[in-house]
Amino acid sequence: MGRVRLLLKRPVVISALVVGALGLSLGVYWFQPWKLWVDETVRDALPAAAVTPAAGEPAAAAPQILASGTLISHEHDTSGSARIVKLPDGSRILRLENLDTSNGPDLRVLLTDAPVKQGTAGWRVFDDGKHVSLGELKGNKGDQNYALPRDLDLAGYTSVSIWCDRFDVSFGAAELAPPA
């Protein structure tokens, strides 16, 4: 016990303990390991027509699918589908359905021009070219809607990625194609 006290009085040992504690704290903040055990499920409904037509007026149009695709896994197992939907009021959303991926730090939804590639070749390409962040991923499971900017020209945006901004890697992605 006396040796331990002598050791703890040395400035080098104290400095090493302080640096180690600081490094551990930064590592926990950076990697957020608790998210490995926490799932966040979101159940956004597909928005319906905002206005009920008056008597004698035609019924509102149904939502129209402009593009869709199936999510593939990249850095983490990911499944579900992505659709760009035009709503009856003219607004557009990106809708993720049956999403199932890992939770992680700083996850975003990106609409991009990058090609979707299987395996590690597709992990890091989604922020290289033209891309628009639609915001933070609401949850790692479920159905979610992300509003698209009204002035966004969809021409050239061919994919969506669940993007980890902290580590610049795609958890999963889908190629978006117009309906057949």
N, C-alpha and C positions, 0 to 999 in steps of 0.2 A: 504494500500500500504506500509506503514511503517513496518507493521508486516512481510510482505513478504521479505523486505530488511533485516530485522533482522534475519529472518530464513535462508536466503541465505548466511549470513555471518558465520554461524555455520559450523565448519569443518565436522561434522557428516553429515549434509545435503549435503554439497558439495561432500563429498566422496560417498554418496549414489547416487547422480546424475551421477557422473563419472562412478561408477560401473554399474548403470542401462544403461547408454549409451553404455558402452563397451559390456555388455551382449546382448543388442539389436543388436549391430553391428555383434557380433559373431553369434547370432541366424539367422540373415538374410543371412550371408555368408554360414552357415552350411546347412540351409534348402532350400535356393534359391527359395523362394516362387514365383518369377516371372515366373518360368518355368511351373507353373500350367496353365498359359495363353498363352504360346508360343509353337507352334507345329513346328517341323522341318521335312519336307518331303524330302525324298531322292528317286530318280528314277534311280538307277543303272541298266544298261542293262545287260543281261546275256552275258558274253564274248563269242565271236564267235572264230572260228579258226583264229589264228594270221597270218598264211601264206596261200596265195592263191596257190593252186597246179599249177605246170607248165603243159603245154600241154602234154597229154599222161600219166600223173600221176593220181592215184586215188584221188577222192575228200576226204577231211578231214572228219574224223568221227564226228558224232554229240556228243554233251555233253551227259554224261551218269549219271543217278541218282543212287547214291550209297546207300542213305538212306533218309528218309523223315518223317515228322510228322506235326501235327497241334498244334499250340500254345494254351495253356490254361491260364486262369487268375490266378494270385497269389495275391500279395499285391495290384496290380492295374489291371483294366480291360485290357486284352491283347488278340488280335486275329491275325490270319495270319498263315503262314506255314513256315517251315524250311526244307531245302533240302541240302544234301551234294552232290555236283556235280563234276564229273571228267571231265575236259575240254579236247579237242582234243590234246592239247600239253602235257597232262599228269599231269598238275597241278590240284589242287582241291580247291574248295571254299565252304563255307557255304553260302547259299543264303536264305535270309529272304524275303518272298513275301507277299504283302498286309498287312504288319505289321501295327498294330494300337494299341498303348499303350500310357500311360502317359509319359510326359517328366519328367525328374528328375535329381538330381545331381549325377554325377559320375557313369553313366550307362555304363555297359560293356556287351560284348557278351561272354558267357562262353560255351565251349564244355566240358561236364562232364560225369562221370560214375554214377551219382546219379539217382535214380528212380524218375519219375515224379509222384507226388501225388497231388490229388485235395485238395483244402482248405489250412488251415494254417499249416498242417503237411508238406507241400511241400515248404514252404516259405524260409526256412533257410538252406537247405541241400546241395546246389550246390557247395559250396566251402569247404565242409567237406572232400571229397575224392579226387580222381584224377580229375583234371580239367586243362584246357588250356584257358587262356584269349586270345580272338581274337582281342581285342582292344576295344576302346570306341564305343558305339552305335552311328552310324552316324546321325541318326534322329529317332524320335519316330513314324514316319509314312512312308509307301512306300515300295520300293523294294531295297534290299541292298546286296552287296557281301562282304565277308570277306575271305581273302586268308588263307588257311591252310598251316602250315609249311610242306615243302616237306618231312622231316624226321618223321612226326607225324604218328605213327601207330594207325589207327582208331579203332583197336580192343579194346573193353572195353568202348569206349566213346558212350554212349547210349542216351544222351540228350543234349539239348541246353537250356540256360537260359538267359533272359534279366535280368542282375544282377545289383543291386544298391550296389556298393562297399562302399559307404558312410555309409549305414545303414545295410549292410549284409543281404539283403532280395531280393528275386526274384520277379520281376514285373510279369513275365510270363515265361512259359517253354514249351518245346515240347519233347516228346519221339521220338527218331529216330529209324526207323526200315527199313531194306532192302526192296526193292520193291517186291511185291508178284509175 
